[in-house]
């Protein structure tokens, strides 16, 4: 009978992996300044349900988090939730603090590798930072995401905040965080890449 119990545990593990989508982000995904149900991650879960794409969304985003923080938290999250897909939306706080680009690259690369080794696919969300850090740093920061996606053969949303960051009506008073009205647009920015990944998994 022991083998039956082992088989059931194995099947439950596979089932959990087939259904769980993990979002690892910072304030842009943690619904900063608004109710959680207004954030793009909650809107994503609603859309998946409407389309009968069976994915349970875990929002592990933490306001103020950096790539180093995400890398530290990720192994435990992968072990607990066994996601089939990890959305990485991190780096903005690294850039705003002027952290070295090599550190950004190293941390995100490690998160992608850890996720892949756990059996999960990855969707990387590209971030831009204000140009006041200098063009060389700002452009190098933005281009890091495309380089990481290309090197690791990872799906990429080139600019997560496209159509939002330069629209004052969609930004909070701090000029950094999108407001509640911006959340549907953020979802659309992610959805183009995410739809194919989720649909492919549900068709297996």
ChimeraX attribute file (.defattr): number of C-alpha atoms within 10 A of each C-alpha:
attribute: neighborCount
match mode: 1-to-1
recipient: residues
	/A:1	5
	/A:2	6
	/A:3	8
	/A:4	9
	/A:5	10
	/A:6	11
	/A:7	11
	/A:8	11
	/A:9	12
	/A:10	12
	/A:11	12
	/A:12	12
	/A:13	13
	/A:14	14
	/A:15	14
	/A:16	18
	/A:17	21
	/A:18	21
	/A:19	20
	/A:20	20
	/A:21	26
	/A:22	26
	/A:23	22
	/A:24	26
	/A:25	26
	/A:26	25
	/A:27	20
	/A:28	26
	/A:29	26
	/A:30	23
	/A:31	24
	/A:32	20
	/A:33	15
	/A:34	12
	/A:35	11
	/A:36	16
	/A:37	13
	/A:38	18
	/A:39	25
	/A:40	23
	/A:41	25
	/A:42	20
	/A:43	17
	/A:44	21
	/A:45	19
	/A:46	14
	/A:47	14
	/A:48	17
	/A:49	13
	/A:50	10
	/A:51	9
	/A:52	11
	/A:53	18
	/A:54	18
	/A:55	23
	/A:56	18
	/A:57	20
	/A:58	18
	/A:59	18
	/A:60	16
	/A:61	22
	/A:62	19
	/A:63	14
	/A:64	16
	/A:65	18
	/A:66	23
	/A:67	27
	/A:68	18
	/A:69	15
	/A:70	24
	/A:71	20
	/A:72	13
	/A:73	14
	/A:74	18
	/A:75	14
	/A:76	11
	/A:77	16
	/A:78	19
	/A:79	10
	/A:80	10
	/A:81	17
	/A:82	24
	/A:83	28
	/A:84	26
	/A:85	26
	/A:86	25
	/A:87	22
	/A:88	24
	/A:89	25
	/A:90	31
	/A:91	30
	/A:92	25
	/A:93	17
	/A:94	20
	/A:95	22
	/A:96	14
	/A:97	11
	/A:98	13
	/A:99	15
	/A:100	12
	/A:101	18
	/A:102	10
	/A:103	13
	/A:104	21
	/A:105	17
	/A:106	14
	/A:107	21
	/A:108	24
	/A:109	19
	/A:110	14
	/A:111	23
	/A:112	25
	/A:113	16
	/A:114	16
	/A:115	22
	/A:116	17
	/A:117	10
	/A:118	16
	/A:119	15
	/A:120	22
	/A:121	19
	/A:122	27
	/A:123	22
	/A:124	26
	/A:125	23
	/A:126	24
	/A:127	21
	/A:128	22
	/A:129	19
	/A:130	13
	/A:131	11
	/A:132	9
	/A:133	14
	/A:134	10
	/A:135	11
	/A:136	9
	/A:137	18
	/A:138	19
	/A:139	15
	/A:140	13
	/A:141	26
	/A:142	20
	/A:143	15
	/A:144	18
	/A:145	25
	/A:146	19
	/A:147	13
	/A:148	19
	/A:149	22
	/A:150	12
	/A:151	10
	/A:152	13
	/A:153	11
	/A:154	16
	/A:155	19
	/A:156	22
	/A:157	22
	/A:158	19
	/A:159	18
	/A:160	22
	/A:161	23
	/A:162	17
	/A:163	13
	/A:164	20
	/A:165	19
	/A:166	11
	/A:167	12
	/A:168	12
	/A:169	13
	/A:170	19
	/A:171	18
	/A:172	16
	/A:173	11
	/A:174	7
	/A:175	13
	/A:176	14
	/A:177	20
	/A:178	28
	/A:179	22
	/A:180	20
	/A:181	15
	/A:182	22
	/A:183	24
	/A:184	15
	/A:185	17
	/A:186	24
	/A:187	20
	/A:188	15
	/A:189	20
	/A:190	22
	/A:191	16
	/A:192	11
	/A:193	15
	/A:194	21
	/A:195	12
	/A:196	11
	/A:197	17
	/A:198	20
	/A:199	15
	/A:200	11
	/A:201	15
	/A:202	14
	/A:203	7
	/A:204	6
